[in-house]
């Protein structure tokens, strides 16, 4: 494989923010801007697909299908990059409604990771807590977050945790257990409790794809979202309370009241697996796409979503997907099925790994009709 070429990070951030602010149409075959941290290289096509990724004359023209991506993908029609982008790489994308989105910055090789501020956003919420802190965390070994939770407990915040029985040796589990923090675990050896969320003072929620671990924050491509809403906090508390009471998986009861929140610049909806059957939600969103669907998913194996993406492409919707390399090598991955159906599929380029740890595109993101009235 040829040496990868780095698209200037400032320009990519500019593309991402421009998409969030003012894009009017989905991405096109003529100009595709993979926003935020794109790495790409002139390599052979790895799947049965003849599509090419065109980045324009100033960015080396046609490249092959193996695009190397680290960080959140936002695809948008874009012009050749300006010489000096005015935006910094780091910081949150903040909506008018008050929602914040943060990304990790793992680079592509060991030692290239940068401070992502994903954990800083969580620590800031915990440090500001005054009454309650509910944590539902799969992995939990990041020292700075552990220390923040310990400090909250010491100043009298009512801290509770739900975790997974297979992760009890993580430093965060051990530290909170030694303090006497009440904790409920999904039994070891069963299906996992895979949440990553915190509810603070019943007023704010931190959640996303990021495990609160060194790998999750520093070596994997991840994102986190902060929403300040008592309504959303109440919904996450309902989910937490069921697990705290020992009900996991299909043992939980779906929240039947409103699962949406109106913001100044749109609406936000939430669904929990497996009680809300979120695959049906994803399929429905794809089936309603008018212009574009862009996704990056760590583990993608569901045939119903493949069928929905194939239907979308057949009716003229632009579809583009990014896969994690370790998962794409698995027998159940659908990357080759999508490529055979004509969907441009690409493999990320994060190799910031030590053995099996790190080096993963860990996002669970799908963007529909970006920058249009029907966006989701």
Buried (B, 14 or more C-beta within 10 A) or exposed (E): EEEBBBBBBBBBBBBBBBBBEEBEBBBBEEBBBBBBBBBBBBBEEBBEBEBBBBBBEEBEEEBBBBBBBBBBBBBBBBEEBEEEBEBEBBEBBEBEBBBBBBBBBBBBBBEBBEEBBBBBBBBBBBEEBEEBBBBBBBBBBBEEBBBBBBBBBEEEBBBBBBBBBBBBEBBBBBBBBEEEBEBBBBEEEEEBBEBBBBBBBBBBBBBBBBBBBBBBBBBBBBBBBBBBBBBBBBBBBBBBBBBBEEBBBEEBEEBEEEBEBEBEEBEBEBBBEBBBEBBEBBBEBBBEBBBBBBBBBBBBEBEEBBBBBBBBBEEEBBBBBBBBBBBBEEEEBBBBBBBEBBBBBBBBBBBBBEEEEBBBBBBBBBBBBBBBEEBB
